[in-house]
């Protein structure tokens, strides 16, 4: 997927022309929000969680416009409001004018950082990237290499400044496409089991030639820095990752944020081409492989599907995960009524909100999980308690295709499984049957 194929893509070559110029790129959306009677109010996970009119999408974007036009000074209060956004894009979906508040606020954060008004909680993020090249306060390279067999590694060893393009390409020599699996640093840090399981699933489905980047040059696509408003650091990180992945023909990632960052944010915000001719999510690889695979006994599970914001709204992958689930399950996945597909509600893990406003982030997760599990009426109602979510999870499982979403739901006590985990169980991969997240409706291990 390229930036040209994404309806959200736009030209931001003026991103380095100065703070006012950066914000001015969103002038129309900001002015429209200033005049609007807040018709998107109901769609904002942050304002629903905080019950605060000042953090509705319209107010936040109008504030950015007033700062851009020097009607209102840029101060700590304004900067704090710019960070009250999970960057989920739902307000744009419901907006009659398609105002992209998320993009405007990303620019507003960059302006705030340049003015020395970075959210204090994000200082540790900057230090983590400086020391480790990721947001997780540790070097993830040794862990990733332990997870990946040597024959599946690419870019391994010393820093590979030439990227992955050093393979034989002699005149007239044909070669197989280099397909690379990029797990995403969240998976390596918090769900390493998913990395191993994905490789096992791919091997079982006849896709065992997919390699994994294990080099020294880059550990992250840069999305956390972009969400934090640390624009210069984001560009530096994107350039490192671009050099490291140069030469790959196809990149599949388990992280929707990574896929979007590679395909859209790099061209838009860093002036870089995507790192491969095709950048996709792992569901793009899994769906055709599952359809070719021999039928197995379907799983007897009650599953509800959660649309990740970046996979669905930003990348348009609504049907692929559902098609996989229909193949795996005895019964089609449950649809949670409203707040699905293009109007899917956020889990609260995006946009750096879990760092700048952790209580709000978890409140959003409880509201979304309660709706998915049938405990509450759902957003913008009151969030479910952890005990309620734990009880409801005994009978229904939240399935998703985003590592951050599965982690976030687990934080609030809901049973959340990745599609890869369900696939592993379906294929009879050893160890998947006793996974603690997969219990049948009688409460016993499968």
N, C-alpha and C positions, 0 to 999 in steps of 0.2 A: 504494500500500500504506500503510495507517495503522497506528499503534501497536496499535490494538485487534485488527487482523488478525494480528499477530505473536505467537506463543505465548510469546515471551520478555518481552513488555511487562509492566510492573508499575508500580504507583503509587509514586513516590519523592518525594512532596511534602515529606517531612521532610528532604530533602537538605541544607538550609541550617540545620538545627536544632542543629548542632554536631558535632564529630568523633565522639563516642560514638554520637549518634543516627544518623549516617550509616552507621556500621558495623553498628549494631543492626538495620538493615533486613534484614540477611542472617543474622540470628541462627540460624534453623533450619538453613540450609545449613552454616553454620560448625560447629554442634554435631554434625550428622550426619557431617561430614568428620572431626571429632575422634574419633568412635567407630569409623569405618570402617577396615578392614584394608587400605586403599589399593588397592581393586579397579580403580581407573582409572589406576593407575601407568603402564601400557603406552601410554596414549593421549596423554601429555604430550610435545610436541615438545621442550620445554626440558629436562625431566628426562632424557629419552632422550639429548639432545645432551651434557648436562653430566655424566651418570652420577652424579647427586647426589640422595640421598633427601630432602634438605631442600627441594628445589624441586619435589617431586611435588605435584599439585593438592591432595590431601588435607592434606598438611602445610602448604602455603601458606594454605589457607582456614581450617584449624584455628588457625593462628597468628593470623590476622586476628580470629578469634573470641576468642582469649585476650587479645588487645590490647583488644578492645571491652569485655570484662568485667573489665578491669584485673587480670587474672591474670598478665599478662606486660607489661613496660614497652615502650612504643613507642620504639625506638632505631634507630640507623643499620643495625644488622644486620637487624632486622625490616623496615625500609623497603626495604632492598636485595632481600630475598626477595619483597616485594610486586611488584617490577618484573620478577621472573623468570617472566613469563607473556606469551605472545604473543596472548592474548585470542581464541583460535581457537574456543573452545567445544566442542572434541571431548570433553573430559572430561565435560561435561554430557550429551552424547549417550550415552555408555557408562554413565553413573551410573544405578543403579536408582531413585534418588530425584530425579533431574534437578536436582541441586544446581548452581546457576549460579555456578561459581567465578570465571569471568571478571568478572561483574558485581560480586561481592564484592570482588575485588582492585582493580577500578577505584575503588570507594569507599575501599578501604584506601590506595590511592595518594593520593587527595584528602586523606585524614586526615594522611598523612605530610607532604604539601606544606604543609598548614596548620600543622603542628608544626615547620616549618623543616627537614624532612629530605628535601627534594627530591633526586633523583639528580643529582649534579654535571653529568653529561653533558647534562642537559636544560636547563641554564641558557641555552645557545645557542639552543635552541628558543624559549624565552621572548623572548629578544632579537630573534629573527627575526620573530616575530609582532608585536612592538612596532614594529619598523621597517618591515616589509613586508606584514604581514597574512597570512603563510603560513609554512611550515616550511622553505623552500628558500633562504633567505638572499639573495633578490633580488626585486625588483618584477617580477611576472610579467605585469602588465597590458599593457605594450608588446608583449611577445612574443605574447600571445594575440590582440591586435588585428591583428598582422601576419599571423596564421594565418587570420583570419576575414574574409570579404568584408564590405564595409560594409552591404550589403543584408540580411545575416543577423545583424547585431549588434542587441542590445537592451540598454538601460541604458547606452549608450555616452556619453562626454562627461563633463560635470561630475558630481560626486557626486549620485546619484539617491536622495535620502532618501525620496522618495515611492514608491519601488519601481517595478514595471513596470505599475502600475495606472492610469497616466495616459492610456491609450488611449481612443478614442471609445467611449462606452457609452451614447449617447443613448437616450431613452425609445423603445422599440419598435424600436431599431436592432439588427439581428442582427450578430454578429461571429464570426469564426472563433476557435477555441480557440487560445490562445497556448501553444505547445509549445516548451520550452526545453531545449537540450542543455547540460549542465554537465560539461565534460571531466574536472574534478578537477585539483587543482594538481600532482599527481604527473605527469600526462600532459603538462601545459604545460611543466613543468620538465625532465622527463627523456625524454618521448616525444612531442614536438610533432608528429612525423610522423603519429602516430595521430589527432591532432585534425583535421588536414587530410584524412587518408584517410577518416575517419568522415564528414565533410561531403560528400566526393565520393561515397562509397557511398550515403549517404542521398539525394543528388540523383539518382543513377542508379536508385535503387529507387522514385522517385516521392515521396520524403518531404522534398523540398527546402524546404518551408516551415518547417522546424524552425529556431528561432533559437538564438543563443548569447549568454549573458550576458557582456558585456564592460565592465561598469561599474566605477566606482571604489570602491564601498562595500565589496565583499567579494571575497576571492580564495580562501577556504577555508571548508569547512563547519564546521571546528572539531575534527574527529576527532583530530588529533595532540595537541591540548591535553587532550582527554578522556583519551586513553591515557596521557598524562604525569601525570595527576592534578592538572593545573592547572585546577581546577573553575571558579573565578571567571572566568578568562580564556576558558575554553570558553563559558560563558554569554554573555560579552560578544561573542565572535566569532559565536555563533549568532544573537544579536539583530541584529548588523550584516547578516549574510547573510539573515536573515528579512525585514528592511526592504528589502534590495536586490531580493529575488526575489518580493516581494509582488505579486500580480496575475497570476502565471503560473498557467495551468490545469493543465499537465502538465510535469513535469521528468523528463528522462531523463539519467542520468549513466553515464559509463564506469567509475566507481569504485564497487565494491560497498560500501566503507566509507562513502562519501558517501550512497548510497541509504539505508543503515541509519541513519546519523546523522540525516539529514533526517526519516525516517519514524518512528524509534523513540527515538533518543537525545535529540533535541530535546524531545519531549513528556516523556520520562522524567527527564531530567537538567536541562533548562533551563526547563521549564514552557511551551514554545512549541509551537504547532501546526506540522505539516509545512508547508513553504513553498508547496505546491501541493495541489490536490485529489487529484492522483495523483502519486506519486513512484515511479519505476521505474528499472530498469537498461536500458541501451541494447539488450540482447537482447530486451526486451519490445517494442521498436519494430522491431527487425530481423527477428524471426521471421515475423510476418505479412507483412511486405514481401517477404521472400525467397520465401515460399510463393506469393505472387501473381505474382512475377517469372517471365518465360519461362525455361525450362530452358537452361542452358549446358553446355558440356563439363565433366564433373567433373574435379577435380584428382587426379592420380596421386601421392598422398603417403601415407606411413605416419605417422599422427597418433595421439597418445595425449592424452586430455583430462584436464586437472587441474581439480578442483572448487575454486574459491576459497572460503575459509571463509565470508566474509560473503555472497557471492552464493548459495551453497548452503545451508549450515546456518542462517544467520541470515535469509535472504530467501526460501528455498525454491525457488530457480531451479536445479533439477537437469536438467530435461528440455529447457528452451528452448535452451541452448547445444548440447546433443547433437543436437537436431532440426536446427539450422542446419548443423552439421558433416555430418550424414548427407546433406543436400541438396548440399553442396559437393564431397564426396569420392567417389571411385570405390568405396572400401571404408569401412565404418563405422569410426568412431574406435576405437582400442584402449582397452579398459578394463583398468586396472592391478590386476586381481584384488581384493585387499583394499584398504582405505584409499580408498574412492571414495564418492561421493554423501554421505549424511549422516555417514559415517565418513571423509570425505576428510581427508587429512593436510595440515597447514599448510606453506606455503613459507617461513615464518620472517620475513615482512616486516611483520607486524601488531603492534599493541600497543606500538609504540615500541621494540621489542626491538632493532631494527637500530641504535638510538642508545645504549641502555643496556648492551647486551651484543652488540656487532657480531659477534664470533667465533661466539657461539652461534647468532645469526641465520643466518649463512652456513653453519654446520654443518647446521642444519635443512634449508636449501635443498639442500645436497649430498645429504643422505639422501633427501629427497623426489624430487629429480631423478633420482638413481640408480635408485630404484624405478620411476619412470615410464618411464625409458629401458631398463629391463631389465638394468642393470649390476649391481645388488645385490639382496639379498633384501628390502631396504627397511627402514623403521623397525620396531623400534628397533635395527636392525643398524648396522654401521659406515657412515659416509657415503662416497660415491664420491669419487674424486679429480677434480680439474679436467681432467686429461688423459683419464681414462676417460669423463667426460661429453662432452668435445669429440669423441672418437671415435664414441661412440654417437649423437651428434646428427647425424652424417652420414647415418644411415639412418632416424632417427625424429625427429619434431618434437613438442615439447610444445605443445599448444594450450590457451589459457585465455581467460577473459573478464574479466581484472582487470589493470589497468596495473601495479600494484605487483608482482604475481606474475611478469609477463613480465620486468620489470626485475630482480627478484631472481634468477630462474633465469639470466638473462644474466650476472649478476655472478659466478656460479660456473662459467660456461663451457658451459651447456646451451643448445641452440637452442630458444627459446620464441617462439611467435607468438601474437598476439591474433587472435581470431575476425574482427575487422574487416580485418586484413591478408589473411586467407584469402579473405574475401568480395571484397576489392578485386581479388585475383588471379583469382578465379572470374568476376568481371564484366568482366575485361579492362581495368581502369583503368590508364592509362599510368603506368609507373614501378613498379607493383606486381610485374610479371613478373620484374624483376631485383633484387628485394629480397634482401639477403644472408641473411635468415633462411629463405628459401624456395628450397630446392634439391631436385631430384628424387633418387630413390634411386641414380642413377648419379653423383651429385655435381656435376652441371652446373646452371647457372641455368635456371629455367623460362622 
